Amino acid sequence: MPHMREQLCFILYAASRSVTNAYRPGLARLGLTYPQFATLLLLKDEDGLGVADLAQQLHLDASTISPLLKRMETMGLVRRTRSAADERRVSVSLTDAGRELTGPATQVRHEVGNRLDLTPEEADLLRSLGQRLIDSYDTVDLD
């Protein structure tokens, strides 16, 4: 059996923490946490997503997404709107302030990307393998 530091689960956990921590200084300048940053960039690409769709795409639980969106709404970055046809459905859109922040947020992403010691091909491979892991985990029945 591999030593704990050689196990895939530990390497993925530590790598995730390292990359997320690399974002911290740049996001702090913008007053954002990493989950807020991810939400901002997702809405930049797909504005007006429903809360459930947003949570699914960000891999967040409902108990996490609701307070996150409430904080971002208080910050003036997003707007939550109930559907007139189905008041259970709430869509989330960027405000003008949120849209303006996507440029500097994207710059932080580039800064972190430039610090990674990976070739573009290695980054693509890592992204592809990571997505395969996510996809395979999402199809596993945990019951």
Secondary structure, 3 states (H helix, E strand, C coil): CCCHHHCHHHHHHHHHHHHHHHHHHHHHHHCCCHHHHHHHHHHHHCCCEEHHHHHHHHCCCHHHHHHHHHHHHHCCCEEEEECCCCCCCEEEEECHHHHHHHHHHHHHHHHHHHHCCCCHHHHHHHHHHHHHHHHHHHCCCCC
